[in-house]
Amino acid sequence: MKYVFQFLRILAFCFLGEVLHSLLPLPIPASIYGLALLLAALRAGLVKLEQVREAAGFLIAIFPLLFVPGAAGIMELGPVLARNALPVLLAVALVTVLVMAAAGRTVQAVSRRKGGRHE
């Protein structure tokens, strides 16, 4: 029963994200609103980590399965992707490099803030 209540807490923040998404005229996905609200509630102490830990861990564990429908949908676009292979590969390579650079910079900044030495 504990897991049901933990999942319902997470689901409540997802619902609040949907509400914000429908009310605010910003191009931000509802899931981002929900995650931001949950983070704010955790940081403010309104929700304790123990109140969502196991359900969140389960959701993270099954997260890769959520990409299966998207991957299957991309497989149907094989001819379209083949016609646009060069732009798609360039975009993927560029975005990969940018994400790696941003992640590296973030780790360096956090490490410096905490007093570590990762230079």
All heavy atoms as an XYZ file, in Angstrom:
893
protein
N       0.826     -1.193      0.000
C       0.000      0.000      0.000
C       0.872      1.258      0.000
O       0.482      2.282     -0.552
C      -0.915     -0.045      1.216
C      -2.094      0.824      1.105
S      -3.145      0.224     -0.212
C      -4.496      1.267     -0.041
N       2.056      1.155      0.613
C       2.975      2.288      0.673
C       3.342      2.749     -0.734
O       3.400      3.951     -1.013
C       4.229      1.879      1.450
C       5.341      2.885      1.415
C       6.510      2.481      2.292
C       7.327      1.410      1.614
N       8.606      1.145      2.284
N       3.567      1.797     -1.639
C       3.968      2.135     -3.005
C       2.845      2.850     -3.752
O       3.103      3.734     -4.560
C       4.388      0.874     -3.757
C       5.562      0.184     -3.105
C       5.414     -1.041     -2.479
C       6.809      0.775     -3.088
C       6.474     -1.671     -1.867
C       7.888      0.160     -2.480
C       7.715     -1.064     -1.872
O       8.765     -1.668     -1.261
N       1.610      2.472     -3.475
C       0.464      3.114     -4.119
C       0.407      4.587     -3.722
O       0.240      5.471     -4.571
C      -0.849      2.393     -3.764
C      -2.051      3.172     -4.262
C      -0.842      0.981     -4.312
N       0.574      4.869     -2.431
C       0.529      6.251     -1.969
C       1.711      7.059     -2.503
O       1.567      8.231     -2.854
C       0.470      6.319     -0.444
C      -0.875      5.955      0.105
C      -1.012      4.867      0.939
C      -2.003      6.688     -0.236
C      -2.258      4.515      1.439
C      -3.249      6.353      0.259
C      -3.372      5.259      1.105
N       2.882      6.431     -2.598
C       4.034      7.126     -3.169
C       3.780      7.461     -4.634
O       4.062      8.576     -5.082
C       5.291      6.273     -3.034
C       5.807      6.179     -1.625
C       7.118      5.432     -1.548
O       7.746      5.108     -2.550
N       7.558      5.162     -0.332
N       3.256      6.502     -5.364
C       2.960      6.737     -6.772
C       1.889      7.812     -6.929
O       1.965      8.656     -7.826
C       2.532      5.433     -7.449
C       2.344      5.571     -8.931
C       3.434      5.724     -9.772
C       1.078      5.575     -9.474
C       3.262      5.876    -11.140
C       0.902      5.724    -10.837
C       1.997      5.877    -11.671
N       0.877      7.808     -6.065
C      -0.174      8.820     -6.134
C       0.376     10.217     -5.859
O      -0.072     11.194     -6.467
C      -1.307      8.494     -5.163
C      -2.208      7.336     -5.592
C      -3.220      7.004     -4.488
C      -2.916      7.637     -6.897
N       1.358     10.326     -4.960
C       1.998     11.623     -4.724
C       2.676     12.124     -5.996
O       2.532     13.282     -6.375
C       3.010     11.527     -3.592
C       2.405     11.604     -2.229
C       3.479     11.673     -1.145
N       2.879     11.482      0.141
C       2.799     10.314      0.779
N       3.321      9.235      0.240
N       2.212     10.226      1.938
N       3.422     11.241     -6.632
C       4.096     11.622     -7.877
C       3.059     11.976     -8.941
O       3.205     12.963     -9.669
C       5.026     10.494     -8.351
C       6.183     10.319     -7.358
C       5.567     10.786     -9.747
C       7.045      9.108     -7.609
N       2.012     11.190     -9.024
C       0.944     11.441     -9.996
C       0.254     12.776     -9.747
O      -0.132     13.474    -10.700
C      -0.064     10.298     -9.941
C      -0.908     10.053    -11.166
C      -0.025      9.793    -12.381
C      -1.819      8.866    -10.928
N       0.123     13.164     -8.479
C      -0.487     14.457     -8.153
C       0.348     15.598     -8.729
O      -0.199     16.570     -9.264
C      -0.630     14.599     -6.639
N       1.668     15.480     -8.655
C       2.522     16.523     -9.217
C       2.453     16.517    -10.740
O       2.527     17.579    -11.372
C       3.959     16.386     -8.709
C       4.116     16.890     -7.308
C       4.069     16.018     -6.235
C       4.288     18.240     -7.060
C       4.196     16.486     -4.944
C       4.413     18.721     -5.768
C       4.366     17.841     -4.702
N       2.297     15.353    -11.334
C       2.097     15.284    -12.788
C       0.812     15.995    -13.170
O       0.759     16.742    -14.162
C       2.050     13.835    -13.254
S       3.612     12.978    -13.116
N      -0.236     15.791    -12.394
C      -1.520     16.446    -12.652
C      -1.389     17.955    -12.507
O      -1.895     18.719    -13.343
C      -2.594     15.902    -11.704
C      -3.908     16.610    -11.852
C      -4.710     16.382    -12.963
C      -4.340     17.511    -10.894
C      -5.926     17.042    -13.106
C      -5.545     18.169    -11.030
C      -6.342     17.935    -12.136
N      -0.698     18.407    -11.452
C      -0.493     19.847    -11.279
C       0.291     20.432    -12.452
O       0.034     21.565    -12.877
C       0.224     20.126     -9.959
C      -0.588     19.873     -8.699
C       0.294     20.023     -7.464
C      -1.762     20.820     -8.636
N       1.236     19.658    -12.971
C       1.969     20.094    -14.158
C       1.051     20.254    -15.350
O       1.184     21.205    -16.128
N       0.113     19.333    -15.517
C      -0.862     19.437    -16.606
C      -1.735     20.683    -16.434
O      -2.043     21.380    -17.406
C      -1.752     18.189    -16.656
C      -1.044     16.939    -17.096
C      -0.683     16.929    -18.573
O      -1.267     17.704    -19.352
O       0.196     16.134    -18.935
N      -2.122     20.961    -15.200
C      -2.935     22.147    -14.938
C      -2.155     23.409    -15.291
O      -2.665     24.304    -15.980
C      -3.403     22.177    -13.458
C      -4.037     23.509    -13.107
C      -4.366     21.033    -13.187
N      -0.909     23.496    -14.832
C      -0.089     24.661    -15.156
C       0.116     24.804    -16.659
O       0.092     25.912    -17.198
C       1.273     24.573    -14.457
C       1.317     25.015    -13.000
C       2.717     24.849    -12.447
C       0.855     26.444    -12.849
N       0.328     23.684    -17.328
C       0.534     23.720    -18.772
C      -0.690     24.287    -19.497
O      -0.549     25.031    -20.475
C       0.844     22.315    -19.294
C       1.075     22.256    -20.766
N       2.165     22.831    -21.375
C       0.345     21.707    -21.753
C       2.095     22.628    -22.677
N       0.994     21.947    -22.931
N      -1.872     23.958    -19.006
C      -3.080     24.468    -19.656
C      -3.347     25.934    -19.292
O      -3.974     26.656    -20.067
C      -4.289     23.605    -19.304
O      -4.578     23.703    -17.930
N      -2.865     26.382    -18.142
C      -3.119     27.756    -17.708
C      -2.082     28.752    -18.217
O      -2.423     29.890    -18.525
C      -3.165     27.828    -16.172
C      -4.318     27.107    -15.495
C      -4.183     27.192    -13.984
C      -5.646     27.693    -15.939
N      -0.827     28.345    -18.267
C       0.242     29.263    -18.651
C       0.503     29.194    -20.151
O       0.542     28.110    -20.728
C       1.523     28.931    -17.885
C       1.435     29.043    -16.356
C       2.729     28.592    -15.715
C       1.113     30.465    -15.948
N       0.730     30.348    -20.777
C       0.940     30.358    -22.234
C       2.403     30.128    -22.638
O       2.855     30.642    -23.644
C       0.485     31.769    -22.612
C       0.834     32.600    -21.427
C       0.606     31.701    -20.238
N       3.130     29.365    -21.856
C       4.540     29.119    -22.149
C       4.714     27.782    -22.878
O       3.976     26.837    -22.612
C       5.357     29.099    -20.853
C       5.310     30.376    -20.026
C       5.997     30.166    -18.687
C       5.953     31.520    -20.777
N       5.698     27.687    -23.760
C       5.909     26.424    -24.495
C       6.735     25.419    -23.695
O       7.759     24.920    -24.149
C       6.650     26.891    -25.752
C       7.437     28.067    -25.281
C       6.562     28.754    -24.259
N       6.299     25.144    -22.485
C       6.998     24.211    -21.593
C       6.116     22.988    -21.416
O       4.926     23.119    -21.101
C       7.298     24.866    -20.232
C       8.211     26.085    -20.436
C       7.916     23.876    -19.260
C       8.436     26.903    -19.202
N       6.667     21.779    -21.593
C       5.848     20.565    -21.427
C       5.319     20.431    -19.992
O       5.967     20.845    -19.029
C       6.815     19.432    -21.754
C       7.934     20.060    -22.499
C       8.021     21.470    -22.033
N       4.172     19.826    -19.876
C       3.549     19.629    -18.564
C       4.438     18.795    -17.645
O       4.474     19.031    -16.433
C       2.187     18.970    -18.733
N       5.163     17.848    -18.205
C       6.025     17.000    -17.367
C       7.126     17.819    -16.701
O       7.513     17.526    -15.571
C       6.640     15.886    -18.219
O       7.390     16.437    -19.284
N       7.612     18.845    -17.375
C       8.645     19.703    -16.791
C       8.061     20.509    -15.645
O       8.690     20.674    -14.595
C       9.271     20.629    -17.856
C       9.889     19.805    -18.984
C      10.288     21.580    -17.239
C      10.975     18.846    -18.538
N       6.854     21.025    -15.828
C       6.185     21.714    -14.721
C       6.036     20.783    -13.523
O       6.304     21.169    -12.382
C       4.796     22.205    -15.138
C       4.775     23.427    -16.012
C       4.099     23.417    -17.216
C       5.398     24.602    -15.632
C       4.042     24.539    -18.029
C       5.361     25.728    -16.427
C       4.685     25.697    -17.627
O       4.639     26.809    -18.424
N       5.584     19.560    -13.771
C       5.393     18.609    -12.686
C       6.683     18.288    -11.962
O       6.730     18.251    -10.728
N       7.763     18.066    -12.728
C       9.064     17.785    -12.105
C       9.559     18.984    -11.296
O      10.099     18.819    -10.200
C      10.096     17.421    -13.173
C       9.973     16.037    -13.773
C      10.937     15.881    -14.955
C      10.258     14.978    -12.729
N       9.373     20.177    -11.833
C       9.808     21.382    -11.118
C       9.018     21.556     -9.827
O       9.582     21.915     -8.782
C       9.667     22.604    -12.010
N       7.719     21.295     -9.878
C       6.900     21.397     -8.670
C       7.307     20.356     -7.637
O       7.386     20.668     -6.439
C       5.419     21.239     -9.022
C       4.782     22.399     -9.777
C       3.380     22.028    -10.235
C       4.740     23.646     -8.907
N       7.571     19.135     -8.077
C       8.004     18.098     -7.146
C       9.352     18.453     -6.537
O       9.553     18.296     -5.329
C       8.061     16.737     -7.842
C       8.500     15.557     -6.980
C       7.605     15.397     -5.747
C       8.510     14.279     -7.800
N      10.271     18.950     -7.358
C      11.577     19.381     -6.838
C      11.415     20.489     -5.814
O      12.034     20.458     -4.742
C      12.484     19.833     -7.984
C      13.841     20.400     -7.561
C      14.677     19.325     -6.857
C      14.585     20.945     -8.771
N      10.564     21.468     -6.117
C      10.333     22.567     -5.180
C       9.731     22.058     -3.876
O      10.121     22.494     -2.782
C       9.420     23.617     -5.820
N       8.793     21.126     -3.974
C       8.172     20.566     -2.767
C       9.189     19.776     -1.947
O       9.174     19.831     -0.713
C       6.982     19.694     -3.143
N      10.067     19.047     -2.625
C      11.107     18.307     -1.908
C      12.077     19.269     -1.223
O      12.461     19.072     -0.069
C      11.862     17.383     -2.864
C      11.129     16.113     -3.281
C      11.804     15.486     -4.495
C      11.066     15.126     -2.132
N      12.496     20.302     -1.943
C      13.445     21.270     -1.382
C      12.830     22.050     -0.221
O      13.522     22.383      0.733
C      13.921     22.237     -2.466
C      14.660     21.610     -3.623
C      16.059     21.285     -3.306
N      16.796     22.516     -3.078
C      18.055     22.562     -2.751
N      18.738     21.460     -2.654
N      18.664     23.690     -2.527
N      11.527     22.346     -0.312
C      10.851     23.100      0.738
C      10.467     22.228      1.923
O      10.043     22.744      2.956
C       9.601     23.773      0.168
N      10.589     20.916      1.778
C      10.234     20.021      2.867
C       8.761     19.678      2.921
O       8.316     19.036      3.876
N       7.996     20.115      1.917
C       6.577     19.768      1.887
C       6.380     18.283      1.611
O       5.404     17.677      2.063
C       5.850     20.588      0.826
C       5.885     22.107      1.028
C       5.289     22.822     -0.174
C       5.141     22.471      2.300
N       7.286     17.723      0.844
C       7.293     16.288      0.562
C       8.651     15.764      1.002
O       9.689     16.334      0.664
C       7.080     16.011     -0.953
C       7.232     14.543     -1.259
C       5.729     16.530     -1.405
N       8.644     14.719      1.767
C       9.893     14.090      2.207
C      10.332     13.066      1.167
O       9.493     12.423      0.526
C       9.702     13.391      3.558
C       9.172     14.293      4.645
C      10.223     15.268      5.086
C       9.717     16.102      6.257
N       9.861     17.514      6.046
N      11.626     12.910      1.008
C      12.156     11.972      0.025
C      11.635     10.561      0.276
O      11.339      9.830     -0.661
C      13.681     11.998      0.039
C      14.373     11.146     -1.012
C      13.943     11.554     -2.415
C      15.878     11.257     -0.874
N      11.490     10.175      1.530
C      10.998      8.845      1.861
C       9.566      8.632      1.381
O       9.116      7.506      1.242
C      11.060      8.607      3.381
C      12.457      8.585      3.945
C      13.062      9.979      4.103
O      12.319     10.951      4.335
O      14.295     10.093      3.960
N       8.841      9.723      1.131
C       7.451      9.629      0.694
C       7.326      9.315     -0.792
O       6.224      9.043     -1.265
C       6.698     10.927      1.010
C       6.554     11.187      2.493
C       5.916     12.533      2.768
O       6.177     13.512      2.082
N       5.076     12.570      3.786
N       8.448      9.358     -1.535
C       8.395      9.076     -2.976
C       9.557      8.207     -3.450
O       9.609      7.829     -4.612
C       8.368     10.384     -3.812
C       7.088     11.155     -3.586
C       9.573     11.244     -3.535
N      10.471      7.856     -2.565
C      11.714      7.205     -2.970
C      11.509      5.891     -3.732
O      12.043      5.709     -4.829
C      12.608      6.942     -1.761
C      13.927      6.281     -2.125
C      14.746      5.902     -0.903
N      15.038      7.022     -0.055
C      16.181      7.705     -0.093
N      17.104      7.384     -0.952
N      16.385      8.709      0.722
N      10.756      4.953     -3.179
C      10.617      3.636     -3.811
C       9.861      3.719     -5.141
O      10.253      3.089     -6.120
C       9.941      2.629     -2.878
C      10.827      2.151     -1.744
C      10.733      3.058     -0.519
O       9.939      4.023     -0.527
O      11.472      2.804      0.442
N       8.784      4.490     -5.167
C       8.023      4.617     -6.418
C       8.866      5.307     -7.487
O       8.847      4.904     -8.654
C       6.735      5.392     -6.179
N       9.621      6.326     -7.103
C      10.494      7.008     -8.060
C      11.580      6.065     -8.567
O      11.899      6.057     -9.761
C      11.113      8.242     -7.423
N      12.136      5.263     -7.678
C      13.141      4.286     -8.089
C      12.585      3.279     -9.083
O      13.257      2.918    -10.063
N      11.368      2.837     -8.846
C      10.722      1.913     -9.785
C      10.531      2.564    -11.143
O      10.814      1.969    -12.187
C       9.380      1.441     -9.224
C       8.556      0.682    -10.219
C       8.878     -0.623    -10.554
C       7.469      1.272    -10.841
C       8.129     -1.330    -11.482
C       6.717      0.582    -11.765
C       7.051     -0.722    -12.087
N      10.037      3.806    -11.151
C       9.817      4.500    -12.415
C      11.128      4.716    -13.172
O      11.169      4.583    -14.399
C       9.112      5.831    -12.169
C       7.664      5.726    -11.702
C       7.119      7.087    -11.296
C       6.799      5.105    -12.779
N      12.187      5.015    -12.456
C      13.491      5.175    -13.100
C      13.967      3.843    -13.663
O      14.553      3.786    -14.745
C      14.510      5.769    -12.110
C      14.150      7.226    -11.823
C      15.931      5.662    -12.650
C      14.937      7.847    -10.689
N      13.701      2.763    -12.959
C      14.136      1.436    -13.419
C      13.447      1.015    -14.712
O      14.056      0.367    -15.559
C      13.887      0.395    -12.331
N      12.177      1.388    -14.877
C      11.463      0.991    -16.092
C      11.508      2.065    -17.175
O      10.946      1.885    -18.250
C       9.988      0.627    -15.792
C       9.200      1.852    -15.323
C       9.898     -0.515    -14.801
C       7.712      1.673    -15.377
N      12.200      3.141    -16.912
C      12.253      4.261    -17.854
C      12.665      3.857    -19.265
O      12.053      4.322    -20.229
C      13.182      5.343    -17.300
C      13.065      6.656    -18.004
C      11.914      7.416    -17.901
C      14.107      7.138    -18.771
C      11.799      8.626    -18.552
C      14.003      8.350    -19.423
C      12.845      9.096    -19.316
N      13.673      3.011    -19.455
C      14.041      2.632    -20.830
C      12.897      1.978    -21.607
O      12.813      2.130    -22.823
C      15.194      1.647    -20.641
C      15.778      2.005    -19.322
C      14.621      2.465    -18.491
N      12.005      1.280    -20.929
C      10.877      0.648    -21.620
C       9.936      1.677    -22.236
O       9.246      1.390    -23.218
C      10.083     -0.234    -20.655
C      10.794     -1.478    -20.145
C       9.921     -2.195    -19.131
C      11.141     -2.394    -21.294
N       9.939      2.883    -21.688
C       9.049      3.914    -22.206
C       9.497      4.423    -23.574
O       8.728      5.079    -24.277
C       8.958      5.071    -21.207
C       8.458      4.698    -19.810
C       8.487      5.901    -18.885
C       7.070      4.100    -19.870
N      10.731      4.119    -23.970
C      11.231      4.560    -25.269
C      10.936      3.562    -26.383
O      11.157      3.871    -27.550
C      12.740      4.816    -25.204
C      13.086      6.056    -24.442
C      13.570      5.972    -23.149
C      12.921      7.298    -25.014
C      13.892      7.114    -22.448
C      13.230      8.445    -24.328
C      13.713      8.359    -23.030
N      10.468      2.383    -26.055
C      10.209      1.363    -27.073
C       9.184      1.834    -28.106
O       9.427      1.708    -29.312
C       9.807      0.029    -26.422
C       9.328     -0.971    -27.453
C      10.981     -0.536    -25.634
N       8.042      2.408    -27.720
C       7.095      2.863    -28.752
C       7.693      3.928    -29.664
O       7.463      3.925    -30.873
C       5.921      3.425    -27.950
C       6.013      2.761    -26.629
C       7.476      2.544    -26.377
N       8.481      4.829    -29.105
C       9.117      5.853    -29.925
C      10.108      5.259    -30.906
O      10.160      5.664    -32.076
N      10.875      4.284    -30.469
C      11.837      3.635    -31.357
C      11.111      2.880    -32.469
O      11.547      2.888    -33.627
C      12.722      2.681    -30.562
N      10.003      2.241    -32.139
C       9.232      1.534    -33.161
C       8.654      2.519    -34.175
O       8.628      2.246    -35.380
C       8.114      0.726    -32.520
N       8.233      3.670    -33.710
C       7.707      4.685    -34.612
C       8.775      5.221    -35.550
O       8.510      5.481    -36.731
N       9.990      5.378    -35.060
C      11.092      5.852    -35.902
C      11.416      4.823    -36.973
O      11.780      5.180    -38.096
C      12.318      6.186    -35.036
C      12.053      7.475    -34.267
C      13.569      6.324    -35.882
C      13.144      7.866    -33.316
N      11.276      3.542    -36.653
C      11.572      2.504    -37.633
C      10.656      2.613    -38.855
O      11.056      2.271    -39.968
C      11.453      1.123    -36.995
C      12.555      0.852    -35.982
S      12.335     -0.683    -35.096
C      12.548     -1.849    -36.401
N       9.444      3.113    -38.663
C       8.534      3.302    -39.785
C       8.985      4.440    -40.693
O       8.566      4.528    -41.837
C       7.122      3.597    -39.272
C       6.463      2.428    -38.594
C       5.075      2.771    -38.099
O       4.599      3.902    -38.361
O       4.462      1.912    -37.455
N       9.830      5.312    -40.187
C      10.292      6.459    -40.952
C      11.611      6.185    -41.670
O      12.293      7.114    -42.082
C      10.469      7.669    -40.023
C       9.206      8.177    -39.338
C       9.554      9.276    -38.354
C       8.205      8.672    -40.359
N      11.964      4.923    -41.844
C      13.223      4.557    -42.486
C      13.463      5.229    -43.823
O      14.528      5.831    -44.027
N      12.517      5.199    -44.753
C      12.741      5.854    -46.054
C      12.956      7.372    -45.934
O      13.795      7.937    -46.613
C      11.465      5.551    -46.844
C      10.896      4.335    -46.192
C      11.276      4.421    -44.750
N      12.217      8.003    -45.051
C      12.373      9.454    -44.859
C      13.744      9.760    -44.275
O      14.432     10.688    -44.710
C      11.254     10.007    -43.955
C      11.471     11.479    -43.646
C       9.900      9.782    -44.589
N      14.146      8.976    -43.281
C      15.465      9.180    -42.676
C      16.586      8.898    -43.675
O      17.614      9.577    -43.662
C      15.627      8.301    -41.432
C      14.803      8.719    -40.219
C      14.937      7.683    -39.111
C      15.226     10.074    -39.725
N      16.405      7.917    -44.530
C      17.429      7.591    -45.529
C      17.628      8.754    -46.495
O      18.762      9.064    -46.875
C      17.047      6.323    -46.286
N      16.549      9.406    -46.891
C      16.656     10.559    -47.799
C      17.355     11.732    -47.138
O      17.977     12.552    -47.793
C      15.270     10.995    -48.267
C      14.667     10.091    -49.313
C      13.451     10.723    -49.950
N      12.407     11.089    -48.986
C      11.389     10.305    -48.644
N      11.281      9.094    -49.163
N      10.492     10.715    -47.783
N      17.234     11.835    -45.822
C      17.806     12.956    -45.078
C      18.923     12.508    -44.143
O      19.125     13.091    -43.083
C      16.706     13.651    -44.271
C      15.616     14.205    -45.144
O      15.895     14.917    -46.091
N      14.377     13.848    -44.839
N      19.645     11.478    -44.525
C      20.649     10.879    -43.636
C      21.726     11.870    -43.220
O      22.083     11.946    -42.039
C      21.280      9.655    -44.301
N      22.262     12.634    -44.153
C      23.355     13.547    -43.816
C      22.918     14.632    -42.829
O      23.574     14.805    -41.790
C      23.946     14.169    -45.085
C      25.146     15.079    -44.856
C      26.296     14.292    -44.220
C      25.586     15.707    -46.155
N      21.814     15.342    -43.064
C      21.400     16.344    -42.069
C      21.070     15.731    -40.711
O      21.383     16.312    -39.672
C      20.148     16.987    -42.682
C      20.201     16.672    -44.124
C      20.975     15.401    -44.261
N      20.455     14.548    -40.720
C      20.112     13.896    -39.451
C      21.382     13.518    -38.696
O      21.506     13.783    -37.494
C      19.213     12.659    -39.690
C      19.081     11.823    -38.427
C      17.847     13.080    -40.191
N      22.349     12.916    -39.380
C      23.596     12.534    -38.719
C      24.369     13.749    -38.219
O      24.942     13.714    -37.124
C      24.465     11.698    -39.659
C      23.944     10.292    -39.941
C      24.811      9.602    -40.992
C      23.906      9.470    -38.664
N      24.398     14.816    -38.993
C      25.070     16.037    -38.543
C      24.388     16.619    -37.313
O      25.052     17.035    -36.358
C      25.115     17.063    -39.667
C      26.079     16.784    -40.807
C      25.915     17.808    -41.920
C      27.514     16.781    -40.295
N      23.054     16.636    -37.324
C      22.321     17.156    -36.170
C      22.564     16.301    -34.933
O      22.796     16.829    -33.838
C      20.826     17.222    -36.489
N      22.541     14.997    -35.094
C      22.768     14.098    -33.961
C      24.182     14.283    -33.412
O      24.397     14.362    -32.196
C      22.504     12.628    -34.354
C      23.023     11.675    -33.303
C      21.025     12.406    -34.591
N      25.163     14.377    -34.304
C      26.553     14.562    -33.863
C      26.717     15.892    -33.143
O      27.343     15.956    -32.073
C      27.494     14.475    -35.060
N      26.164     16.960    -33.697
C      26.285     18.279    -33.083
C      25.621     18.309    -31.704
O      26.201     18.794    -30.731
C      25.679     19.346    -33.988
C      25.699     20.766    -33.444
C      27.135     21.250    -33.273
C      24.926     21.698    -34.352
N      24.413     17.787    -31.625
C      23.704     17.786    -30.345
C      24.435     16.923    -29.321
O      24.528     17.287    -28.144
C      22.241     17.322    -30.539
C      21.571     17.040    -29.210
C      21.463     18.367    -31.316
N      25.004     15.807    -29.750
C      25.760     14.943    -28.834
C      26.955     15.694    -28.257
O      27.199     15.665    -27.046
C      26.229     13.668    -29.552
O      25.072     12.960    -30.017
C      27.032     12.777    -28.628
N      27.692     16.390    -29.101
C      28.852     17.159    -28.636
C      28.412     18.272    -27.688
O      29.038     18.493    -26.647
C      29.644     17.723    -29.838
C      30.681     18.723    -29.389
C      30.293     16.590    -30.621
N      27.330     18.962    -28.032
C      26.840     20.038    -27.169
C      26.390     19.524    -25.805
O      26.674     20.133    -24.771
C      25.702     20.796    -27.853
C      26.091     21.661    -29.045
C      24.848     22.242    -29.721
C      27.026     22.774    -28.611
N      25.705     18.398    -25.794
C      25.249     17.824    -24.522
C      26.445     17.391    -23.684
O      26.494     17.631    -22.463
C      24.276     16.648    -24.763
C      24.051     15.851    -23.489
C      22.959     17.165    -25.303
N      27.430     16.768    -24.312
C      28.623     16.342    -23.573
C      29.358     17.552    -23.010
O      29.819     17.530    -21.853
C      29.538     15.519    -24.483
C      28.975     14.156    -24.804
S      29.891     13.248    -26.068
C      31.511     13.163    -25.380
N      29.487     18.615    -23.792
C      30.172     19.822    -23.319
C      29.403     20.466    -22.169
O      29.991     20.868    -21.163
C      30.343     20.808    -24.470
N      28.084     20.560    -22.300
C      27.270     21.157    -21.240
C      27.337     20.325    -19.965
O      27.448     20.872    -18.865
C      25.820     21.301    -21.705
N      27.295     19.009    -20.101
C      27.383     18.142    -18.922
C      28.752     18.288    -18.256
O      28.842     18.362    -17.023
C      27.138     16.690    -19.320
N      29.800     18.343    -19.056
C      31.146     18.514    -18.498
C      31.296     19.828    -17.765
O      31.850     19.882    -16.663
N      30.784     20.900    -18.372
C      30.856     22.212    -17.720
C      30.063     22.227    -16.416
O      30.486     22.809    -15.430
C      30.321     23.295    -18.648
C      31.207     23.590    -19.797
C      32.410     24.320    -19.298
N      32.904     25.165    -20.365
C      33.981     25.865    -20.253
N      34.664     25.850    -19.147
N      34.386     26.591    -21.243
N      28.905     21.589    -16.435
C      28.079     21.537    -15.232
C      28.788     20.783    -14.117
O      28.798     21.225    -12.969
C      26.719     20.880    -15.549
O      26.087     21.623    -16.593
C      25.829     20.843    -14.330
N      29.378     19.654    -14.453
C      30.108     18.875    -13.445
C      31.273     19.689    -12.897
O      31.530     19.697    -11.682
C      30.597     17.533    -14.037
C      31.583     16.856    -13.110
C      29.410     16.627    -14.307
N      31.996     20.386    -13.751
C      33.105     21.217    -13.296
C      32.625     22.320    -12.359
O      33.237     22.570    -11.324
C      33.847     21.825    -14.485
C      34.692     20.839    -15.248
C      35.344     21.472    -16.460
O      34.928     22.533    -16.928
N      36.359     20.809    -16.979
N      31.525     22.988    -12.720
C      31.002     24.072    -11.891
C      30.544     23.555    -10.533
O      30.840     24.157     -9.502
C      29.847     24.772    -12.617
N      29.831     22.435    -10.530
C      29.362     21.860     -9.265
C      30.545     21.400     -8.430
O      30.582     21.598     -7.214
C      28.373     20.702     -9.523
C      28.074     19.939     -8.248
C      27.086     21.240    -10.142
N      31.530     20.809     -9.078
C      32.709     20.328     -8.371
C      33.465     21.485     -7.731
O      33.905     21.405     -6.584
C      33.614     19.571     -9.344
O      34.754     19.122     -8.697
N      33.621     22.581     -8.471
C      34.302     23.751     -7.903
C      33.521     24.336     -6.748
O      34.093     24.747     -5.744
C      34.499     24.818     -8.985
C      35.782     24.639     -9.740
C      36.076     25.839    -10.619
N      36.294     25.309    -11.957
C      35.511     25.494    -13.000
N      34.445     26.234    -12.902
N      35.792     24.966    -14.149
N      32.197     24.352     -6.875
C      31.359     24.914     -5.818
C      31.487     24.110     -4.536
O      31.466     24.637     -3.450
C      29.914     24.954     -6.274
C      28.979     25.467     -5.202
C      27.574     25.477     -5.665
N      27.331     26.753     -6.305
C      26.184     27.090     -6.853
N      25.197     26.225     -6.886
N      26.014     28.265     -7.385
N      31.615     22.783     -4.682
C      31.735     21.913     -3.518
C      33.159     21.795     -3.018
O      33.434     21.073     -2.075
C      31.180     20.523     -3.853
C      29.679     20.526     -3.996
C      29.152     19.139     -4.117
C      27.645     19.183     -4.149
N      27.067     17.855     -4.123
N      34.111     22.431     -3.716
C      35.484     22.409     -3.253
C      36.335     21.307     -3.831
O      37.476     21.133     -3.450
N      35.807     20.530     -4.758
C      36.567     19.450     -5.390
C      37.490     19.991     -6.453
O      37.495     21.179     -6.767
N      38.312     19.106     -7.022
C      39.236     19.547     -8.062
C      39.077     18.668     -9.281
O      39.661     17.584     -9.361
C      40.677     19.504     -7.559
C      40.932     20.584     -6.541
C      42.319     20.550     -6.024
N      43.285     20.240     -7.081
C      44.546     20.552     -7.054
N      45.014     21.191     -6.026
N      45.361     20.205     -8.018
N      38.251     19.109    -10.225
C      38.072     18.413    -11.497
C      38.307     19.418    -12.610
O      37.390     19.998    -13.144
C      36.649     17.840    -11.625
C      36.389     16.708    -10.716
N      36.795     15.440    -10.996
C      35.789     16.650     -9.504
C      36.433     14.640    -10.019
N      35.817     15.374     -9.102
N      39.534     19.670    -12.930
C      39.835     20.679    -13.957
C      40.508     20.085    -15.120
O      41.216     19.194    -15.163
C      40.671     21.794    -13.351
C      39.887     22.525    -12.273
C      40.732     23.605    -11.622
O      41.833     23.905    -12.092
O      40.268     24.158    -10.644
